[in-house]
């Protein structure tokens, strides 16, 4: 049985993803960690998580309905391309082990917050639930080592598309389901 995690995100272009992957690898070396740096093709900034679904019959039907509602919401969204840059490095410490080391930021990520809010309004209007808690971030890797919040400036990219992804749990694989241009 496969468990699917559906989510909306912003993904870097391939060149930016490789550059961010190199930042991740350099941090692993600099911090002396055993963690594996994130694979460039998995790097993203999540906007809204839409839930977990397994591929049993009833769950598959629910997942298909959520996908359709989410696609309709995304198709109705009008938003200009936006710039993402990062100015902070930190570990999320909500759990004890396997902590995400992330790039995050303050005002430099306000455009992401604005897009997330606009998409959230569309999702709610479609009958989907959204999580009010949000810290825009890009996960570089997971490790038990805690990195306290610190300034760390990393140029990002200009996001030109909103992407609906399916993360296949336990397979370390993301499948792009749909993409809408930001224009």
Residue frames as qw, qx, qy, qz and C-alpha x, y, z in Angstrom:
[[0.000, 0.890, 0.456, 0.000, 0.00, 0.00, 0.00],
 [0.415, 0.259, 0.002, 0.872, 1.31, 3.43, -0.95],
 [0.160, -0.792, -0.422, 0.411, 0.59, 6.52, 1.14],
 [0.370, 0.544, 0.268, 0.704, 0.33, 9.74, -0.82],
 [0.219, -0.645, -0.300, 0.668, 0.88, 13.23, 0.60],
 [0.354, 0.690, 0.414, 0.477, -0.63, 15.88, -1.65],
 [0.306, -0.702, -0.161, 0.623, 0.65, 19.45, -1.46],
 [0.413, 0.883, 0.107, 0.197, 1.01, 22.70, -3.37],
 [0.635, -0.514, 0.129, 0.562, 4.51, 24.08, -3.70],
 [0.341, 0.901, -0.227, -0.143, 6.93, 26.30, -5.53],
 [0.908, -0.084, 0.244, 0.331, 9.83, 24.48, -7.19],
 [0.137, -0.744, 0.365, 0.542, 13.13, 25.95, -8.31],
 [0.716, 0.617, -0.257, -0.201, 14.21, 25.68, -11.92],
 [0.970, 0.022, -0.125, 0.207, 16.84, 22.93, -12.55],
 [0.493, 0.511, -0.307, 0.634, 19.86, 25.28, -12.42],
 [0.325, -0.624, 0.288, -0.650, 18.69, 26.84, -9.15],
 [0.929, -0.308, 0.004, -0.207, 17.92, 23.40, -7.72],
 [0.855, 0.202, -0.253, 0.405, 21.48, 22.28, -8.48],
 [0.181, 0.581, -0.319, 0.727, 22.87, 25.44, -6.87],
 [0.600, -0.537, 0.205, -0.557, 20.73, 24.94, -3.75],
 [0.986, -0.095, -0.134, 0.022, 21.77, 21.29, -3.68],
 [0.625, 0.386, -0.344, 0.585, 25.41, 22.42, -3.66],
 [0.230, -0.606, 0.301, -0.699, 24.62, 24.74, -0.70],
 [0.881, -0.346, 0.036, -0.321, 23.11, 21.74, 1.09],
 [0.921, 0.128, -0.235, 0.282, 26.17, 19.57, 0.39],
 [0.324, 0.541, -0.359, 0.688, 28.52, 22.32, 1.59],
 [0.501, -0.572, 0.234, -0.606, 26.56, 22.61, 4.84],
 [0.977, -0.181, -0.102, -0.056, 26.78, 18.85, 5.45],
 [0.751, 0.274, -0.288, 0.526, 30.57, 19.07, 5.07],
 [0.056, 0.606, -0.263, 0.749, 30.93, 22.31, 7.05],
 [0.632, -0.504, 0.207, -0.552, 28.87, 21.01, 9.97],
 [0.041, 0.367, -0.922, 0.115, 30.51, 17.56, 9.86],
 [0.724, 0.037, 0.363, -0.585, 27.19, 15.73, 9.50],
 [0.302, -0.059, 0.928, 0.211, 26.39, 12.27, 8.24],
 [0.520, 0.572, 0.428, -0.468, 23.15, 13.48, 6.68],
 [0.459, 0.262, 0.621, 0.578, 22.55, 13.17, 2.98],
 [0.097, 0.298, -0.065, -0.947, 22.00, 16.48, 1.25],
 [0.602, 0.491, 0.442, -0.449, 18.59, 16.84, -0.39],
 [0.495, 0.217, 0.658, 0.525, 18.32, 15.64, -3.96],
 [0.005, -0.179, 0.165, 0.970, 17.96, 18.68, -6.18],
 [0.274, -0.246, -0.677, -0.637, 14.78, 17.38, -7.85],
 [0.400, -0.550, -0.727, 0.098, 12.98, 17.23, -4.47],
 [0.217, -0.204, -0.280, 0.913, 13.70, 20.81, -3.36],
 [0.127, -0.611, -0.551, -0.554, 10.58, 22.93, -2.96],
 [0.100, -0.055, 0.440, -0.891, 8.75, 25.42, -0.76],
 [0.098, -0.454, -0.884, -0.046, 5.44, 23.97, 0.42],
 [0.206, -0.272, -0.061, -0.938, 2.45, 26.30, 0.37],
 [0.706, -0.180, 0.220, -0.649, -0.43, 24.05, 1.44],
 [0.028, -0.121, 0.992, -0.021, -0.52, 20.43, 2.51],
 [0.608, -0.048, -0.271, -0.745, -3.74, 18.73, 1.36],
 [0.827, -0.252, 0.320, -0.388, -3.58, 15.53, 3.40],
 [0.103, -0.353, 0.923, 0.114, -2.40, 11.92, 3.34],
 [0.834, 0.199, 0.027, -0.514, -4.21, 9.24, 1.38],
 [0.440, -0.246, 0.844, 0.181, -3.55, 5.58, 0.81],
 [0.313, 0.223, -0.621, -0.683, -4.43, 3.79, -2.40],
 [0.197, 0.283, 0.918, -0.197, -7.28, 1.74, -0.95],
 [0.111, 0.525, 0.696, 0.476, -10.54, 2.16, -2.86],
 [0.172, -0.884, -0.433, 0.045, -12.31, 4.63, -0.57],
 [0.397, -0.683, 0.105, 0.604, -9.15, 6.66, 0.04],
 [0.382, 0.043, 0.562, 0.733, -8.34, 6.71, -3.68],
 [0.059, 0.718, 0.596, 0.355, -11.76, 8.19, -4.39],
 [0.305, -0.889, -0.201, 0.276, -11.32, 10.85, -1.71],
 [0.467, -0.423, 0.322, 0.707, -7.84, 11.67, -3.05],
 [0.297, 0.345, 0.614, 0.644, -9.23, 12.05, -6.58],
 [0.090, -0.869, -0.466, -0.139, -11.93, 14.43, -5.29],
 [0.417, -0.779, 0.012, 0.468, -9.36, 16.49, -3.34],
 [0.474, -0.108, 0.470, 0.737, -7.12, 16.65, -6.42],
 [0.176, 0.595, 0.590, 0.517, -9.99, 17.96, -8.52],
 [0.243, -0.919, -0.305, 0.060, -11.05, 20.57, -5.94],
 [0.504, -0.601, 0.188, 0.591, -7.42, 21.65, -5.53],
 [0.422, 0.142, 0.544, 0.711, -6.94, 21.88, -9.31],
 [0.043, 0.792, 0.512, 0.330, -10.07, 24.01, -9.66],
 [0.374, -0.875, -0.119, 0.282, -8.86, 26.32, -6.88],
 [0.518, -0.379, 0.353, 0.681, -5.41, 26.67, -8.45],
 [0.350, 0.399, 0.591, 0.607, -6.86, 27.31, -11.90],
 [0.065, -0.891, -0.413, -0.178, -8.90, 30.22, -10.51],
 [0.512, -0.686, -0.021, 0.517, -5.87, 31.87, -8.90],
 [0.487, 0.777, 0.034, 0.397, -4.36, 34.93, -10.57],
 [0.547, -0.780, 0.134, 0.273, -0.99, 35.90, -9.14],
 [0.410, 0.837, -0.362, 0.003, 2.16, 37.37, -10.63],
 [0.818, 0.157, -0.416, 0.365, 5.46, 35.47, -10.59],
 [0.460, -0.870, 0.093, -0.152, 7.28, 36.04, -7.32],
 [0.412, 0.598, -0.590, 0.353, 10.80, 36.19, -6.04],
 [0.858, -0.504, -0.098, -0.008, 11.94, 33.83, -3.26],
 [0.392, 0.582, -0.543, 0.462, 15.15, 34.53, -1.39],
 [0.794, -0.468, -0.375, 0.102, 16.34, 33.22, 1.95],
 [0.121, 0.746, -0.365, 0.544, 18.13, 34.96, 4.81],
 [0.538, -0.517, 0.517, -0.421, 18.05, 32.44, 7.65],
 [0.591, 0.166, -0.789, -0.025, 19.28, 28.91, 8.39],
 [0.453, -0.359, 0.547, -0.606, 17.77, 26.89, 11.23],
 [0.189, -0.070, -0.979, -0.031, 16.61, 23.49, 12.41],
 [0.631, -0.378, -0.178, -0.654, 12.95, 22.86, 13.09],
 [0.125, 0.239, -0.865, 0.424, 12.89, 21.24, 16.52],
 [0.693, -0.207, -0.013, -0.690, 9.30, 20.04, 16.89],
 [0.980, -0.115, -0.150, -0.067, 10.62, 16.51, 17.37],
 [0.614, -0.686, 0.356, 0.158, 13.74, 15.03, 18.96],
 [0.563, -0.224, 0.659, 0.446, 15.37, 13.27, 16.01],
 [0.415, 0.358, 0.657, 0.518, 15.64, 13.59, 12.26],
 [0.012, 0.764, 0.268, -0.587, 15.26, 17.37, 12.38],
 [0.560, 0.697, 0.303, 0.329, 14.77, 19.34, 9.17],
 [0.364, -0.442, 0.096, 0.814, 17.54, 21.84, 8.46],
 [0.363, 0.750, 0.534, 0.144, 15.90, 24.60, 6.46],
 [0.216, 0.090, 0.123, 0.965, 16.43, 27.85, 4.66],
 [0.048, -0.767, -0.632, 0.100, 13.81, 30.36, 5.74],
 [0.288, 0.214, 0.066, 0.931, 13.45, 34.09, 5.98],
 [0.029, 0.514, 0.468, -0.718, 11.68, 37.18, 7.13],
 [0.366, 0.684, 0.101, -0.623, 10.47, 39.94, 4.84],
 [0.091, 0.422, -0.724, -0.538, 12.30, 38.36, 1.87],
 [0.010, -0.163, -0.972, -0.169, 9.63, 35.61, 1.89],
 [0.320, 0.373, 0.403, -0.772, 6.61, 37.91, 2.23],
 [0.489, 0.289, -0.446, -0.691, 5.67, 37.30, -1.42],
 [0.325, -0.010, -0.944, -0.061, 5.39, 33.57, -0.60],
 [0.061, 0.291, 0.736, -0.609, 3.15, 34.35, 2.37],
 [0.395, 0.369, 0.012, -0.841, 0.92, 36.50, 0.15],
 [0.483, 0.184, -0.709, -0.481, 0.60, 33.78, -2.50],
 [0.197, -0.101, -0.950, 0.223, -0.13, 31.17, 0.17],
 [0.223, 0.328, 0.521, -0.756, -2.90, 33.32, 1.62],
 [0.491, 0.340, -0.256, -0.760, -4.50, 33.87, -1.79],
 [0.449, 0.103, -0.853, -0.244, -4.34, 30.14, -2.60],
 [0.053, -0.140, -0.867, 0.476, -5.69, 29.30, 0.86],
 [0.400, 0.306, 0.246, -0.828, -8.74, 31.48, 0.25],
 [0.579, 0.264, -0.521, -0.569, -9.43, 29.61, -3.00],
 [0.335, 0.052, -0.937, 0.079, -8.96, 26.23, -1.30],
 [0.142, 0.212, 0.697, -0.670, -11.34, 27.16, 1.54],
 [0.512, 0.320, -0.036, -0.797, -13.93, 28.39, -0.98],
 [0.565, 0.213, -0.714, -0.355, -13.66, 24.95, -2.63],
 [0.860, -0.376, -0.083, -0.334, -14.40, 23.26, 0.68],
 [0.803, 0.143, -0.442, 0.373, -10.86, 22.15, 1.48],
 [0.581, -0.796, -0.073, 0.153, -9.24, 22.68, 4.87],
 [0.504, 0.648, -0.302, 0.485, -6.02, 24.65, 5.26],
 [0.689, -0.389, -0.366, 0.489, -3.54, 24.84, 8.10],
 [0.034, -0.991, -0.077, -0.108, -3.24, 28.33, 9.61],
 [0.568, -0.683, 0.332, 0.317, 0.33, 27.66, 10.78],
 [0.771, 0.578, 0.080, 0.253, 2.99, 28.42, 8.21],
 [0.363, -0.751, 0.349, 0.427, 6.69, 29.08, 8.18],
 [0.736, 0.658, -0.139, -0.083, 7.92, 29.41, 4.59],
 [0.443, -0.627, 0.621, 0.156, 11.01, 27.28, 4.19],
 [0.759, 0.457, -0.439, -0.150, 13.03, 25.03, 1.92],
 [0.839, -0.442, 0.318, -0.012, 14.23, 21.82, 3.59],
 [0.279, 0.721, -0.624, -0.113, 17.85, 21.02, 2.79],
 [0.567, 0.121, -0.813, 0.055, 18.18, 17.74, 4.73],
 [0.747, -0.580, -0.090, -0.313, 17.35, 15.95, 7.98],
 [0.535, 0.290, -0.640, 0.469, 19.76, 15.30, 10.83],
 [0.601, -0.604, -0.491, 0.180, 19.80, 15.00, 14.64],
 [0.443, -0.095, -0.142, 0.880, 22.16, 17.98, 14.90],
 [0.005, 0.878, 0.453, -0.157, 20.41, 21.22, 15.95],
 [0.375, 0.237, 0.127, 0.887, 21.32, 24.40, 14.11],
 [0.062, -0.649, -0.450, 0.610, 20.14, 27.46, 16.01],
 [0.388, 0.856, 0.326, 0.096, 18.54, 30.21, 13.89],
 [0.448, -0.504, 0.220, 0.705, 21.25, 32.28, 12.24],
 [0.392, 0.767, -0.122, -0.493, 21.62, 34.73, 9.37],
 [0.520, -0.099, 0.749, 0.397, 22.39, 32.87, 6.16],
 [0.438, 0.633, -0.035, -0.638, 21.74, 34.68, 2.88],
 [0.420, 0.022, 0.830, 0.365, 21.02, 32.45, -0.10],
 [0.371, 0.288, -0.269, -0.841, 19.60, 33.81, -3.35],
 [0.605, 0.215, 0.727, -0.242, 16.59, 31.83, -4.45],
 [0.209, 0.174, 0.741, 0.614, 14.66, 32.07, -7.71],
 [0.415, 0.138, -0.010, -0.899, 11.69, 33.68, -9.37],
 [0.360, 0.217, 0.899, -0.125, 8.75, 31.28, -9.14],
 [0.295, 0.179, -0.402, -0.848, 6.72, 31.25, -12.34],
 [0.595, -0.137, -0.684, -0.400, 4.53, 28.21, -11.62],
 [0.597, -0.322, 0.480, -0.556, 2.36, 26.81, -8.86],
 [0.446, 0.226, -0.851, -0.164, 2.80, 23.02, -8.62],
 [0.831, -0.286, 0.171, -0.445, 0.58, 20.26, -7.18],
 [0.274, 0.464, -0.840, 0.067, 2.76, 17.39, -5.96],
 [0.928, -0.267, -0.116, -0.233, 2.27, 13.85, -4.68],
 [0.022, -0.623, 0.749, -0.224, 4.93, 12.71, -2.23],
 [0.871, -0.049, -0.459, -0.165, 5.04, 8.92, -2.21],
 [0.509, -0.713, 0.384, -0.291, 5.76, 8.21, 1.44],
 [0.804, -0.331, 0.489, 0.073, 8.67, 5.89, 2.13],
 [0.807, 0.405, 0.305, 0.305, 9.85, 6.04, -1.48],
 [0.333, -0.565, 0.160, 0.738, 11.70, 9.39, -1.35],
 [0.250, 0.226, 0.645, 0.686, 9.90, 10.32, -4.54],
 [0.250, 0.538, 0.283, -0.754, 7.77, 13.28, -5.60],
 [0.329, 0.372, 0.741, 0.452, 5.44, 13.13, -8.57],
 [0.130, 0.220, -0.026, -0.966, 4.30, 16.34, -10.21],
 [0.321, 0.469, 0.814, -0.117, 0.55, 16.11, -10.76],
 [0.283, 0.828, 0.411, 0.255, -0.20, 19.52, -12.28],
 [0.413, -0.230, -0.004, 0.881, 1.27, 22.96, -12.85],
 [0.164, 0.889, 0.424, 0.059, -0.31, 26.39, -13.25],
 [0.472, 0.352, -0.026, 0.808, 1.56, 29.47, -14.49],
 [0.223, -0.713, -0.334, 0.575, 1.79, 32.51, -12.28],
 [0.325, 0.310, 0.404, 0.797, 0.97, 35.40, -14.59]]
